Amino acid sequence: MGFCINCGQTLAEGAHFCSNCGVAIGETTTRASQRQTVYDGELYKCPNCAERLDSFMTVCPTCGYELRGAKGASVVKEFAEKLEQIESIRIDTNKVYSFIGDMFGKFNKTDEQKINLIRSFSIPNTKEDILEFMILAASNIDLKLYGAEGNNVSSQRAISDAWLAKFEQAYEKARFSFPNSPDFIKIKELYGQRMKQLNKVKRGKKLVFVSIILAYIFFMIFVGIMAYLDR
């Protein structure tokens, strides 16, 4: 069945003219004007009962089947391998460029590719995969970059920030998807431990900053007192 390209009227099988507007319809035109249904993206279905699933689900709401499998387990591994491939093509000249770029808040292509890959990574659905990813992310959050000696605009800090954002996103997905599962306890402990360490480093940085300000104020007061006594 085709449709008239002039008025949209449904055409009878084998018709050479539109019954509504009279436009001549060739066989080629008829075939080309046929409406088609196009699907964009991926449809997730339960392997047990074929129920359609949302991308964030870890358990089928119809039959209770828990989503696990080799495909999901390989996602984190493939992601880590891609990061290694990007890092492997870093050239020596990038080191000089990276140092100069850090001074002006600009990153080289290798660092930009790593940041984009981390930020665009889709958090997996299964419990073990989320835990595996959180372990990977936690190990790549460089705590010293958030301390007193850290540079807020460095490429290393930007990469660490990308890992931190995904680390928090993975935790929120786990908290939303299976908050009552024993597996969530491990994820919660890992998240709490790493965030506690991060907050401790950040507090230390603030204390250093406040100490410097207070030292400067006391120094200026001391200079003022000495100048007054010398009169």
Secondary structure, 3 states (H helix, E strand, C coil): CEECCCCCCEECCCCCECCCCCCECCHHHHHHCCCCCCCCCCCEECCCCCCEECCCCCECCCCCCECCCHHHHHHHHHHHHHHHHHHHCCCCHHHHHHHHHHHHCCCCHHHHHHHHHHHHCCCCCCHHHHHHHHHHHHHCCCHHHHCCCCCCCCHHHHHHHHHHHHHHHHHHHHHHHCCCCHHHHHHHHHHHHHHHHHHHHHHHHHHHHHHHHHHHHHHHHHHHHHHHHCC
